[in-house]
Amino acid sequence: MCGRFVITDTAEDLAAMFDVEHVGEGIPGPSWNVKPTEQIPIVLESVKDGPVVRRLESARWSLVPSFSKQLTSGYPTFNARAEEAAEKASYKNSVASKRALIPAAGYYEWHTAGKVKTPYFVHSDDGLPLAFAGLYSWWRNPALPGDDPARWVLTATILTSDAQGALAEIHDRTPVVLPEEWWDQWLDPHTAGDQSLVDAAVAASRPPAAGLRFYEVAPLAGAANGPELTEPVGSEHVAGASGDPRG
């Protein structure tokens, strides 16, 4: 799964990295402890009576489908299981044409043994940002008038799949990290998304394609936020390798 992640790049950096043509307002800055329901930067492509435009926007991390009556949900939607995303009512419309990339410098994953939870920081092996496969949705607040610009809320979720290799020894789920050659296809709103597209994206993300490494970090305090959170307290491991990294 992906319950917290890290953003270290500015909006300007992300716009250049993902060839963005339009940068929206309020793009959140660097954070080393991003949590569900907070604002996150996402990359999406939209078409409005003209050519496709690639945009960097700020979204609430926890997808709210357009048919929802309220912004909050009775179940978590910050992650979506990739193997059933196209069938779930909350996500199937987004799979069809509202797919996004969610940039991250890395993410935290916890291994649970009894009552002890040990955090690990997962990052790319080349130091470049990861691009999570995401979905987005525009939710309209029925309590606000039609001419209020705040009535539309952009929300997003991160797709997850079964963990592979050494990552599976930490947790059984992992976010889907798309290689760069997949970015254009995933974002293209003219590409009709279905379960086969999601499955192909998951296959493309498998180690060693994702190029991930990870190491143990100190326990995260809820409100803590700084680069010291990602400092290693253990040796680094290659995500695509097999064997228990805690050995």
Helices and strands as residue ranges (DSSP letters): E 4-7, H 11-17, E 22-23, E 31-34, E 39-47, E 52-61, E 79-81, G 82-84, H 92-97, E 99-104, E 106-113, E 116-124, E 130-140, G 149-151, E 152-162, G 165-169, E 173-175, G 180-182, H 183-187, H 195-205, E 212-217, G 227-230, E 232-238
